[in-house]
């Protein structure tokens, strides 16, 4: 079930803009997405691929769980590229990301696409995060 930023039921499903996914896929050659829109599986409970694109729900309940799961998959030798807000004051950032990851920052905020629109839709509004 989708949750809002505090973990309550709401709409927390947004698509990555096509241009951003394509740019990262060209470099990392993704073979799995554990967080697809309208997923028939729980990405936290399954084995991931060799090269994973991870744009998790940004709510405060699920995001740290996906960061931890990405770290666990990374320890198995897998590539996990996460698209997450730069919340550098969180435990997840200091426990899993800072000591283990190569970090890249995007200039500005990407405009995420609502799930009912095609992924290549050009959006004007920018997303918010915690």
N, C-alpha and C positions, 0 to 999 in steps of 0.2 A: 504494500500500500504506500502510495506517495505521502510524503510528510513535508510540512513547512520547516522553516529555519529552526524552530524549537522542537521538532520531532513530532508535532501534531499532524493529523491527517490534512492534506492539502495537495496542491500541485507542485511537485518538486522535480518534474521531468522536463528537461529542456535539451534540445539537440545542439551539438557542436556545430558551428558554422562550417560549411563544406570546405571553404578555402583553408581553414585552420587544420581540419582533419587531413586534407590532402597534403598540406605542407609537411606535417609530421609523418604521415604514412610514407611519403617519398623517402624519408630518411630511415625510418624504423621498420618498414614493411610489416605492418600489423597483421597478425593472424587470429586475433581474438579481441572481443570487447565484452568485458564482464558486466557492463552497465548499459546495455542497449535499451532504447525506448520500448516500452511494452514487452519487456523480457519474459519469456516463459520459464526462466530459471532464476535462482538466487545466486548472484555472482559471488557472494561471500561463502557459499557452501560447496563450490565446485572447484576443480583443478583448472587453472588458466592455461593459455597457450604459451608459445615461446616468446612472442612479441605482442604485448598487450597495450591497447589504448584504453585508458581508464578516466572517464569523465563522470565521477560518482555524483549521487545526489549531494547537494551542498548543505543539507541540514546538519545540525550539530550532533545528531545521533548516528547517522549513517556514514558521514564523511570520515570520521576517525576510524571506523571499522574497515572501510575500504583502504585507507592508508596503511593500516596494520596488515591487512591481507596482501596488499601489494608488496610490502616489506617481506612477508613470508614467502611469496612467490619469487621475489628477487633473490632470497637466500637459496632457492633451488636452481639458480642460474638463469632465471627468466628476465626478460626486459619488460619493465612496467613504466610506461609514460603516463603520468597523471596530469590532468588538467584541473587544477584546484586553485582557489584563491590563496593569495600569499598571507596566510594567517600565521605569522611568525612567532606569536606569543603562546601558541597552543602546545600542549604536551606532545601531541602527535608530531608536530614539526620538530621539536627538540629530541624526541626519542627515536624517531624513524627516518625523518627526511634529512635534517642537517648533517648528521654524522655518516650518512650512507649514500645520499643521492647527488647527482649532478643537477643543479638547479638552474633553470632558465626563467627569465621574467619576460612577459609580453609587454609591449608598450601600449598603454591604454587598456580598456576592457573590451573583450569581444562581445558582440551582440548575439546572444544565444537565440535559437529558433524554437518557437513553441512546437510541441509534438504533433500538432495537427497540420502543420505546414511542411512543404518540402524542405529538405536540409539546406538547399542552395538559395533559399529565400533571403533577400537582403533586408536586414532589420535595422531600424533607426534607433531604438532604445537600447540602452546598455544594461546588462545584468548587475544585480547587487550581490553582495556577499557579506558574511559576518566580519 
